[in-house]
Structure formats: structure tokens, C-alpha cells
């Protein structure tokens, strides 16, 4: 429904039906999990502020990141004529930066808590995406994109390090497997929706007819990605601070 909405028309029977069926299946899943004795996804997880906020922030991060990288890799090939390998190498300042930043962010988050790194990482990712949208043009020089790529990559590294620890700390040791699976699924959903929604925005505002038209679609989609990631930064502020986040774990150990 999301992918073909622009081409088939958002009011067309097949689009309306597919979105309605998807919504109904999601509602049925939630209802089933709420009544099951041994649910695959315990809904009580989402009553915990740390778990809910961290996963909401993760959904936003993967939405903006995957959707934007998907379009940018095509931009280098379609609008600027690079090969797939050359396009991939040009995105490396963004995608490889977490290898340098994540270990440092992880060590620091253990000391001061994960909330500053989640919110700060999302904020940097949003700034990087907005920067890309602001400077992008059909003939933009690569040097103009290195800066926002690095900023976005630093934001990713800051986010990746503490998010898993926050999610697992929010539940008891017995539920860590389910919590980890739920978090992974939410990240994948964010990536899938990011690609689908931003591709739909691209299709509505741009196209493949010329480099300039492709850039029009890329810019519009990237602005939306930046807005979603910025909203994720606000959500991340709801994660409890270090002292409050450790209280449930301490109580569990005492019991």
C-alpha cells in the first residue's frame, strides 16, 4: 500500500484494501498478545518508560537512516553517474563512522547513562539529514556532502551503543530474549517504513527523468526523514536518567 500508493492512487481499492488489512492484522496481533498466557511480545514491556521511549526513538532513527541511505545511493548512481561500488564508497563516511564512535559512546554511556547519547545521536542524525537536503543539487560536489555524512555517522554511533543496554535493562533477566527480539523487530519495521514512505515521497515529488528531477525528490524525502529523526530525539528525552534507569535492576537483584 505505501509503496504503490502514488502510482495506483491512495484512494484506489487495492491501496485502501491493503492498508485496511494491514491495520486489522496489527490490531488482531495486539489483541491476541494481550490475552495470551505466554505472549511472544508481552505488552507490559511498553508500560516501562525506558523500553517504550528507547524503541520509539529506534523506530525513528532507522526510518530516517535507511530511507535516506536508500535514496542517496541511487542519487550517486542515477544523478551523478557513479557505479554501485563508487556510490557505496562515497557513503562510507556516514556508514563507517559508528565503528569509531560506538565504542567510545558505549564506554561513556555506562558512566553517565544512555539518554544523552540517544537524544544527542538522533539530533546529530537529524542535523546531518537536514544539511544534506539543504546543500543537495544535481551537480553537488562530493566535498559538500562529506560534512553531513560525518555528522550523521557520529550520530549513528552515539545512538547504537547505548540503545540495546537501555532496552534490556528495562526488563528482567528472564525477559531479555523477548525484549531483544521485540527491539530488533521494531528496528526492522522502522527501516521498512522509512524506505517505503520516503520512496513514496520521492515518487510524488521527483523521478528518474533527469538528475534535477531526481534531486527534487531526494530533497523532499530527506527533509521528511530529518523531521522524523528529530521527533525521535524528543522521544529519547523520555528515557529515564541513569539513576532512575538502574533502580528496577537493583530492586530485581535485591529480590
Residue pairs with C-beta under 8 A, 6 or more apart in sequence:
1 15
1 16
1 18
1 19
1 22
2 19
2 193
2 196
2 197
2 200
3 196
3 199
3 200
4 14
4 15
5 15
5 200
6 200
6 203
6 204
7 203
8 14
8 15
9 15
10 16
30 43
33 39
33 40
33 41
33 42
33 43
34 43
40 178
41 178
41 181
41 182
42 175
42 178
45 51
45 52
45 170
45 171
45 175
45 178
45 179
45 182
46 52
46 55
48 170
48 171
48 248
49 238
49 239
49 240
50 166
50 167
50 169
50 170
50 239
50 240
50 245
51 166
51 167
51 170
51 171
51 179
52 238
53 235
53 236
53 237
53 238
53 239
54 114
54 118
54 163
54 166
54 167
54 170
54 183
54 236
54 239
55 167
55 182
55 183
55 186
56 232
56 235
57 118
57 119
57 122
57 159
57 163
57 232
57 233
57 235
57 236
57 239
58 163
58 183
58 186
58 187
58 190
58 232
59 186
59 187
59 189
59 190
59 232
60 122
60 190
60 228
60 229
60 231
60 232
60 233
60 235
61 121
61 122
61 125
61 156
61 159
61 190
61 229
61 232
62 187
62 188
62 190
62 191
62 194
63 190
63 191
63 193
63 194
63 197
63 225
63 228
63 229
63 232
64 125
64 126
64 129
64 194
64 225
64 226
64 228
64 229
64 232
65 125
65 152
65 156
65 191
65 194
65 225
65 229
66 190
66 191
66 192
66 194
66 195
67 191
67 194
67 195
67 197
67 198
67 199
67 221
67 225
68 129
68 132
68 194
68 198
68 221
68 222
68 225
69 91
69 94
69 95
70 194
70 195
70 198
70 199
71 198
71 199
71 202
71 217
71 218
71 221
71 222
72 91
72 132
72 218
73 84
73 87
73 88
73 91
74 87
74 214
75 136
75 214
75 215
75 218
76 82
76 86
76 87
76 90
76 91
77 83
77 84
77 87
78 208
78 211
78 214
79 138
79 211
79 214
79 215
79 218
80 138
80 139
80 211
82 90
90 142
90 145
91 149
93 146
93 149
93 150
93 153
94 128
94 149
94 150
94 152
94 153
94 156
95 153
95 156
96 153
97 149
97 150
97 152
97 153
97 154
97 156
97 157
98 153
98 156
98 157
98 160
99 157
100 157
101 153
101 154
101 156
101 157
101 158
101 161
102 157
102 158
102 160
102 161
103 161
104 157
105 117
105 121
105 157
105 158
105 160
105 161
105 162
106 161
106 162
106 165
108 117
109 116
109 117
109 161
109 162
109 165
110 165
112 242
113 162
113 241
113 242
113 243
113 245
114 161
114 162
114 163
114 165
114 166
114 239
114 242
114 245
115 166
115 236
115 237
115 239
115 240
115 241
115 242
115 245
117 158
117 159
117 161
117 162
118 158
118 159
118 162
118 163
118 166
118 236
118 239
119 233
119 236
119 237
119 239
120 155
120 158
120 233
121 154
121 155
121 156
121 157
121 158
121 159
121 160
122 155
122 159
122 229
122 230
122 232
122 233
122 236
123 155
123 230
123 233
124 151
124 152
124 154
124 155
124 158
125 152
125 155
125 156
125 159
125 229
126 155
126 226
126 227
126 229
126 230
126 232
126 233
127 148
127 151
127 155
127 226
128 148
128 149
128 150
128 151
128 152
128 153
128 155
129 148
129 152
129 222
129 223
129 225
129 226
129 229
130 222
130 223
130 226
131 147
131 148
131 151
132 145
132 148
132 149
132 152
132 222
133 218
133 219
133 222
133 223
133 226
135 144
135 145
135 148
136 145
136 215
136 218
136 219
136 222
137 215
138 210
138 211
138 212
138 214
138 215
139 211
163 183
164 180
164 183
166 239
166 245
167 179
167 180
167 183
168 176
168 179
168 180
169 245
169 246
169 248
169 249
170 179
170 245
170 248
171 178
171 179
172 252
173 252
194 225
194 228
197 224
198 221
198 222
198 224
198 225
199 221
201 217
201 220
201 221
201 224
202 217
202 218
202 220
202 221
203 217
204 217
204 220
205 216
205 217
205 220
205 221
206 213
206 214
206 215
206 216
206 217
206 218
206 220
206 221
207 213
207 214
207 217
208 214
239 245
